[in-house]
Structures are given as structure tokens and as C-alpha cells.
Amino acid sequence: MSSVETLARIILDGYEAMFTEFMRVTLGAQQRFEQAQWHDVHAAMRLRLTVYKQKVGDVEIQCQEIVGESLGDRAFWREVKHQYEEMISNHPNGLIAESFFNSVFSRVFGHQAIRHGNVFAGVKTLDAEAISADSILVEFEYNDNLQSIIHDMLCNFKFDNPYEDIQRDVKRITARVDEFFSSVRPSEGPITIKMIESIFYRNKGAYLIGYIDLPGEIIPVAIPLMLNDKHEVYVDAVIMGANELSMIFSFTRSYFMVDAPVPTRYVAILKQLMPNKEAFELFTAIGFAKHGKTAFFQRTVAYTRNIPSDQKYVSAPGIKGMVMLVFTLPDFDYVYKVIKDKFTPPKDMTRKQVEGKYAMVKSSDRAGRMADIYEFRHLAFDKRRFSDELMAELYKEVPSLIEISGNALILKHVYVERKMVPLNLYLPKASDEEIYSAIDEYGNAIRQLAAANIFPGDMLLKNFGVTRHGRVVFYDYDEICYLTDCNFRKIPQAMNDEQEMAQGAWFDVKDNDIFPEEFRLFFTGNPKAKRIFNQLHADIYDYQFWLGLLARIKQGEVADVYPYRREKRFERQAG
């Protein structure tokens, strides 16, 4: 076997080892759910994020041992790529295997020379409509006896745990479906329910995902299952419609664990259910974040090729960041964030510390309140698409991260994040009802992050964004930390006039001391928002609120997180 064939085989074997380990961690999700091992759920989530990087590193070492100095020969790698392409030509997971090859190449060449001749950089994309995915669906057809079919459906998805009250849950699901059908159900003919055969696990929930197949349309359905204190299973809600399902698969959520041996089939079905979701979002949502990143890059390349040449990259709307330079295309759904070479005072931290904060977000339970991020090294742009103002800003703020090669502008390190309307820009244009809802959401975001052991640090309105669903999400991570690393205090009472009139703190303050009474300053200049927040969330100003959360977290409590509206939940019986 030639060195080219050997190297291609090593990379493919490394991919198979990665996928096997990824699925091993994933397949433990059902047992963790059944046994209510919620801390293990989060540990498994973090572990699974390391599998890919570890296997890429293992393959790089093997490649170095086999070919030595030839490892840096790009012509040699083009031969390896061609051989690898032949090897995976009929592979059921060829797209993800391509991404793994890209990752190995990037590790060897330091994320440089990312061109299609060297890697798989954007020719193949997922055609969801062309993928036959019926094999992963379980069908339930009915005419008149809906309750019987729903009972069969629940029983089809087996757990070691009994249902709390399956007949009650069947009646509740039936009532919701009948209510929906009262206006849309055709008068004749059978209707089929089709559910994905694998259960989707995340946090404390298990989700049955599928759709109701009507003549001419499909109605997406999600049925969240939870455990009670006795570890019995119950149905918490019925979610219907593409928009509602989209919230469950939001970019602000942790990744699902789902037994998906051929992920493209699962993405193809999910794409049918949520047409507005991009394929890269769905790969990411089911845990294949590295391929999601590749697919995002492919989508971005296609997008920029198809927009007018006079559409330029510009600074993102909002107040300039002290740590990050942020830019975007006007009609693009994402922003690019680059760490500045020098931070604006009074920010006092290092680039490495900021990178650590972003890594922390990636491995944390985002609780539906923090935007996911894609991280790129040596990301190339068309320099001609950058406005003069943005180019000047780049040269001023991040000169160490810029490389120019012909018409290519290469940024050595970039984070990509979903674009949202900054809350401070949203409020002045919002109606009274929208302001009330947004401020309520802002308070809920702080609470839910805190319950997930996340303290945002800088809670200024400009650091939160509003999504298209009206949800408020945190997206500025340079001061984020674990709640358990904070010391929440009450501001001491001044003992004399000198202390009362002091310009700064007259008492000892440590780096991790937090004084919730000072959070009122976040509303400076927006009295209406402040009044609403005081009405709805005034307890957040009280250090006792935070101490109570800390106590519960330290006692091992894991907060309940529901990725759907409260009114969708079924009532729980007391006791």
C-alpha cells in the first residue's frame, strides 16, 4: 500500500473511531434519562464535545509517524484527498467523513491553505428532498379511533420506567390534536402520524419528533416527555407547527443526543418539518457541530456569490464593543466577531481569557438564553466586499489578525454568531406591549442563566438581543463566569458622613464580589424599562435571591428548562 493510500486509510479509520465514540456517548442518553442522572447528562454533553478534537489529534500524530516530512507537502495531500474521496464515495456518512478530513488537514497546516483543491470546501451540500429517509419513520394510521393510535404510539417508544398515567396523557394529547383538527382536518380519508424512530434527549427531557401527514401538507409535532419524582414518565406538552418546533431546535439550546447512525436522514426529515432552518443548524442541533460548521461555511460561500457585488461588510449595528469588533453583511443572518488587539478601558483582561469565556459557553448548558457560536481560524473573505470604514476599523483594532493575499482578506481567528436586534436598540422602537414582553424576557433570561450556574457579568441591555420569536438572548461573553465563582454581597451601611460621601467603595471589594443592588444602573436612560423590570423582577436586586440560587446549585439541584412556552405545558397535579 502506498503512503497516499495509507494516509487516506488512517484518516478514514480515525473518522470511524470518532463516530463510534461519539455514538457510544450518545447512546447512554436513554439510561441517563431513565435514572434521572442529570449531572451525568451535562458531563456527557461536555465529553461528547471533546471526542472529535481528540480523534483529529490522534490522527495527526499517526500521520506524522507514517509520512514524516511529506506531511507538509500540499501536492501529496491533494493525492491523499483524491484517494480518500474514492474510499468514501459510497459511505452513508460521506459528508461528515469529508468534514473530518478537512479537520485533519487544518490541524496539519494550521487552518491555512483551505482551498477546494486541498480539502472538501463547498461542492457537496445536503439536498434534503433527494434523501430517502422513510426508513427512520414509524407510521401510525387512523380513521376514527385517535386515542387508540396515540396509545400505541406512546407504547412504541419504550423506557424501563412506567408511565405516570398513560391514559391521562393519551386523552390530553388527543384533545390537543382534536382541537387543532377542528379547523383543518379533511372530512374524509385516513390520516397518518409519522414519528422518527429515535428519541431526542436533552437536559431533563426526552422528545418524540415527527409529523401528522395530511393531504397536501404536514403538521410538525413534538411530544416532550419528563420524569416525576418517582422516575415515572409523563407527557409535559404537545408542540405543533414549524415555528413552535423551531424553538425547540433553537440556536440557544444545548445539542440533542439522538441515535442517528446516518445523520443526513435525520436532518432531511427535520428540514421537512422546519423549512426555515438551514441544514447546518440541524446538523449542529443533533450534535454534529463540526460538520455543521463546514455546512455553514458552504452556505456562506454560496450566499456571498449570489448577492450584488455592491453589498458590503459593515460594522454591526449597536454600541461598539470594548473587547470585540463585530461586523456583518446587511441582509445576512449572522455576525462575525473578532477579539481586539487592545481592549477599551476599563476592560482589563487578556485575549486568552476571552477565548476561555467563549469555550466555556460552548461546553455549558445554554438554557435557551445564550447564542451558539462557530469558531474559525484563518477565515478568508473577499476584501473587495469590505466597506472603507470597516477596513479602517480592522486595521486599527485587529492588525495582528489580518493577512492579505490578493483579493483575499484572511482573519486568523473569528467567532460567528446569530444576528439579533440588540435590546437597547429594540426598546426605543417597540410598542408598550413589546417593551413589557422584552423586559420580562430580559429578567427571565437572567434567572434562567443563573439557574444553570451562569452569571452574565455585564448585564447591560446592549449585551442582550431579541430573536425573531421575541425571545431575549445573551450574546456578549467576555465577562461571563460560573455563578458558583461569585460572591454576592449586600452593600454595607455607611457608618459616617465621610463613608457616605466617598467617591468609590469605602469598604473592601474582591474581584469576585457582586452587589446586586447596583444592577439598577443597567437601566440608566430608560426609565420605562426600569419601571417594568422593577414590577416583574425586583428580587434580582436582592443579594438573598442570588444566595438562594447558589445554595440550591451547591446542593446539586439541576434546573428544569422548557424550550416551549409555559402555556403549552399540561397542568401538573399537586403532590
N, C-alpha and C positions, 0 to 999 in steps of 0.2 A: 504493500500500500504506500503510495506517495505521501510526502509530507503535506501536500494540499489536501488529500483525502483524509489523512489522519487528523489534521486540524479541524476540518469540517465535521468529522465524526465526533471529536472531543466536544465541540460546541453543541452539537445536537444531543449528545449524551448528557451534557450539562443542563440543557433545556429540559430533557425528560426528568432528570433528577430534581430540578427546581419544581416542575409541575407536580411531581409525585409528592414532594414535601409540602407544597402549597395545599394540595388536596388533603393530605394527612391532617394538617391543622384544621382545615375547613370542615372535614367530616366529623370532627369532635364536637361540632356546634350542637348537634341534637342532644348528646349526652349532657353537655353543659347546661342546656336549656332545661332538660328534664330534671336535673339535680339542682337547679337554681344556683349554679356556681357563677355568680355574676362577676366576681373579681377575676375568675379564670377566663370569663368571656373577654374582658378587656385585656388581660395578659395575652390571650391567643390572638387578639386583633393586632397587638404590637408585635408579637412574634412573627405573624404572617407577613408583616411589612418588611421584616429583615431577611426573609427567605431568598428573595430574588437577588438582592445585593450580595448576599453571602455566596450564592451559587455562581454569580458572574465573577466574583473574586477568585473562587476555586478554579474556574475555567481559565482565567487569565494566567494563573500560576502554572497550570498544566501546559498551556500553550507555550509559555516561556521555556519550560523544561524540554519541550519537544523540538521547537524550531529555533530557539536561541535568537541570534541576531536577525534572522529573517522576519522576526515578529514585527519589525518596524518598516518592512518593505510593502508599500501600498500596492504595487503591481502583484506581489504574491497574494495579498489579501483579496484582490479582485478575483483571482483564480479560486481562492477559498470560498468566496461568496457564490461564484458560479456553481461550484461543486455542492455547496450547502443548498442552493436553490433547487438543484436536481434531487437531492435527498428528501426535501420536504414537499416536493411537487404534489404528492397525493396525501400529505399529512392532514388529518382532520383539524388540527390546530396550527396550520401553516402560518396564519397571520401573526399569532403570538410567538411562534418559533422565530419568525423574522425579527420581531422586536427584541428577542433575546440575543440574536446575532448582533443587532445594532448596539446593544448594551455592551457586549464583549468588545466589539470594535472601538466603541467610545472609551472604554476603560483603558485599552491598549494605547490609543492615540490621544488621550486626554481630551476627549469630546471635540477634537478638531477633525478637519477633512470629512465632515459629514456631507457627502455628496452621493447621488444615487449610484454612481459607478462603484462606490466603496461599500455602501450599505443599502438597505431597503428603505428608501427615503420618501416614498409617496406615490408609487404607481398603483399598488393594490389597495382598495378600500372595501369596506363591507357593503355589499348590496343586500340589504335585509330582505327585500322582496324575492330575491333569487334563491334564498336559502330555504331548504325544506326542513322545517322544524316540527312538523306534526308529531314526530316520534316522541317528543318530550311532553306532549299534552295528554291528559286523561279526560275523556269525554263523558258527560252525564246528560242524557237526553230526556226531556219530559214533555208531557202534554198538559195534564190536569193536576197531578199529584206532586206539586213542587216540594212540599215538606219531605216526602219520601226520598226524593233525589238529593236534597240538601243534606239529609241524614246520611245517605250513602257517601256523599262527598266528604263530610267530616270524618266518617269512619275509614275512608280510604287513606287518610293521612294519619298514620299510626304513631303513637307515643307509648312509652312504658307507663305513663301517668294516665289515670282515668280522667274523664271529663267531669267537671263540677256538676253540670246539669245539661246534658246534651239535648234533651227535649226542649228545654227553655231556649237554648241557643238556636236550635233549628227554627223554632217559632219566631224568634227575633229576626233572624236572617230572612225568613220567608216574608215577614211583614215589611221589611225594608225593600226587598225586591218587588213585592206586590205593589207597594207604594210607588216605586219607580215605574213599573209596568202599567199602572193605571192610566198613564197618559201616552205611553209609547208602544205597548205590546200589540203586535198584529193580532187580528181576530182569529186567524186560522193558522194551522200548521205547528209542528213541534219546534221547540227552542232548545238549543244545546248550550250547556255550560262546559267550557273547556278550561282546565286548570293545569298549570305547569306541574310536572310530576315531583319536582324537588321543592322542599320548603326553604324559604328565605329566612335566615336568622340574623338578628341584630339586637344588641343590648339585651333587654329582658323579653323581647318579642320573637314570635315565630309567625311568618306571614305566608298565607296561601295566596298565590297570584295567578290570575287568569282573566277570562272574559266570558260574557254572555254573548252568544252568536245569534244575532237577529238577521233576518233577511235584509241585506244591503248595508248593515253596519255591525260593529261590535261595541259592547259596553265593557270597558275595563273594570275589573273587580279585584279588591284586596280584602282578605279577611285576617285581621290581626288576632293572634292567639296569645294569651298570657297565662301566668300561673298565680293561683291564690296562695295563701299562707300554708295550706296543706299540700302544696305542689300539685293541685288539680288544675286541669286545663279549662279555660273558659274563653269564649269569643268576646273580644272587647268592643268590636265595631264592625261595620260593613262599609267599605270605601268604594264608591262607584264613580266612574268618569275619569277621563285622561288627566284633567287638571288636578283632581284630588290624588290620583295615583302618583302624579309627578312630584307632589310634595313629599311623598314617602321616599322617593328616589332622589331627593334634593341634594345639591352640591354641598349643603351644610351638614350632611349626615355622615356618620361612620359608614364603612363599607359593609355590605351584606356578606354573610357566609352562606353559600349555596352550593350544593353538589352539582356542579356544571362541568362534566367531563369534556364537553365540546362547547365552550363558552359562546361561540358565534351563534349557535342555535338559540341560546337563551337571550342573547342580545337581539336577535332577529324578532323573537316574539315580543320582547319588551318594547322594541321600536314600533311594532304594530300598535301596541297599547298606548304608547306615548309618542306620537309622531313628531312632536316639537322637541323631543330630546335627541341630541346628537349621539351617534354610535359611541364616540369616545367617552361621553358621560356615562353611558350604560355599562361599558366595559369597566370603567372605574368604579361604578356603584356596586358591582359584584366582585370587586377585589382585584381586578386585573389592571391596577393603576399604571404600571409601566407600559402596557400596551395602550391603555387609554391615553397616555402622554404621546405615544407615537401617532395614534389616530388623530389626536388634537393637532399635532404638527402637520399632518397630511391635510386636515381640513383647513388649517390656517393658510397653507401654501395655495390651496385651491381658491380660497376666499380672496386672497390678495391678487391673484391672477385675473379674477373676474370683476374687480371693481375699477372704476375710472382711475386713470393714472394721476389725476389731479387730487385724488383723495389722500391726504397726508396724515402721518402720525403726528399727534399733537399732545401737549400736556393734558392729563386727565382733569376734568372739572373738580373744583373744590380747593380748599386751603392747601398750600404747598406743605408737604411733609418735612419734618426735621431730619428724618432718617432715610426716607425713601424718595427716590424720583419716580414718578408714576406717569406713564403715557399710554395712549391708545389710538385706535382709528375711530373716527366719529361714529360710525354705524356698527362697529364691532362689539361683540358681547363680552369681551374680556379686556383687562388692563395688564400692562407689563410693569413690574416693579423692580427697581434696581437700587441696591444699597449704596448710599452716597459715600464718597471717599472721606469727607469730613461732615460731621453732624452739626446741625444748627444748635447753638446753645439755647437752653441749658441741658440738652441731651448729653449724657456722659456715659458712653458705652463703646464697645468695640464691634467691629464687623463680625467677629466670631461669635460674640454674644447674641447679635441679631439673628445670625444664621441658626444658632441654637434655639431661639424662640420659634422660628418657623419649623424647625424639626420637631419641636415639642407639639405644635399644633397638628402636624401630620400624624403623630402617634397617639393623640388624645381623643377621647370621646368628644366630638364637637357639639353634641347635644342639639343639633339643628340650629346653632347660633354662631358658628364660625365657618367662613368660606374655605373650601378646599383650595389647594394650591398645586400647580405643576412647577417643578424646578428644572431649569435648563442651564447647561453650560455651553458656552460658545454658540449662542443662538444667532443665526445670520438673518439680516434684514436687507431690503433694498434701500440703500442710502438715499436714493432719489425720492423716496416717499416721505422723507422726514422734513417737516417744516423747518425753515431757517431758525425760528425761535427755539424749537426743540433741540436742534443740533447745537445751538449755542449753550443751551442749558446742560446738555450731555457733556460737552467739553468742559464746562465749568464745574459740574457736580460729580462726574464719574469718569474723569480722563483715564484712570488706571484700568478701567474695564472695557475700553474701546479699542477695537482693531479695525483698520480699513484695508480692504482688498478689492481694488477696482470699484465696482458699484456696490460691493457688499459692505455693510456695517455689521461688525460682529461684536456682540456684547458677551463678555466672558461669564457672567452669572446673572440670571434673570428668574424672577418668580412671575407666574401667570395666575391671575385670579379673576373670578367672575366680576363683571362690571355691575355696580349698583348705584343708585342715587344716594349720595351722602345725606345723612339725616339732617344735617344743618342746612342743606340746600333744598331738601324736600319740604320742610316745615313752612317756609315763607310762602310757598305756592299752594299749600294744601288747604282744603276746606276745614271747618271746625271739626267735623266728624272724622276726617282723615288725620288731623293733628291728635285728636283724642286717641284714636286707634294706634297711631305710630308711637306715641309716648307710652301707652300701655304696653305695646310690644317691646319698646326700649327697656322698660322696667322688667318685663318678663325675660328678656334676653340676659340681663344682668343676673337675675335669680337663677335661671337655668344653667348658665355657665358656672355660677358659684356652686350649685348643687352637684355639678360634675367635677368639682375641685379645680375650677379655673377662675382666676381673678384677672380681669382685663387690664388692670393697671391704670391706663389713661382712658377714662370713660367719657371723654368729650364727645359731643354729638357728631363731630366730623369724623370720628373713628368708627361709626356705625353706618350701615347702608340699608336701603329699603329695596326689597326684591319685587319682582313683578306680581307676586302674590300678596304684597303688602306686609311681608314679614321683615322684621328688623334683625340684622345680622352684623356681628362684629368682624372687622377685617384688618385692623391695624395692630400688629402683633409684637412690636418692638419692646413693649413693657409687660407683656403677659407673664404670668407665673402661676404656680400651683397655690390654691387657697391655703393649703397646709403650710406653706412657706411664709405666710403673712402673720403679722401680729396686730390684731385690731384693737384699737385703744380709744378711750374717751379723752377728749382734750381736757387737761387738768384745769381746775378753777384757779384763776389768778388770786394770789394772796395779798397783793398790794397794788398801788397805782402804777408803780414802775413796771411790774409784770404786765399789768393791763394795757399799758401804752407801748409795750415793746414792739419793734418793727417785725422781728422774726419770732421763732419759738423761743420762749424763755426757759423751757424745760428740755430734758434730754430726749433726742429723737434718733432712733436707729434706722438703718436703711430699710428694714422690712416693716417698720411701723406704719400702719394705715389708720387714718382718722376719718371715719365715715361722715362725721358732721361736715367735713369740708366738701362733700360731694355736691352740695348746693351750688358751688362755684361753677359746676359744669353747665348751668343754665344761664350764665351771665348773658344778658342781652336778649333773652327770650322769656319774658315773664309769663306768657300764656302757657308755654310748655312746662315751666316750673310749677304753675298752679295745678296743672293736670297731674304731674308727677307726684306732687305733694298729696293730692287727693287719693291717688291709686297706690303709691309705692313709698310712702313716707318712712316706713320701717327700715328701708335700706339706709337711711341716715343714722340709724341706731347701731352702735357697735355690738349691742347684745344680739341683734339679728345675725350678724356675722359670726359671733362666738357660738351661737346655737348651731349654725351650719357646720362650723368646724368640729364641734363635738360629735355631731351625727356622722360626719365623714370619718373621723378618727375611730368611731365605734364600728366602722365597717359598712355603714349604710350606703347603698347604691341607689341613686335617684331614679324614679320612673320617668321615662322620656317617651312621649307620644307624638309621632310625626304626622298627626292629623288633628283637626280642630276638636275642641272639647265636646262640642255639641254632637259630634259623630259617635261618641262613646255611649255604650249601653249603661244603664244605671247599675250600680253595684249594690247588692243587699248589705245592710249593716251587719257587722259581725261575721 
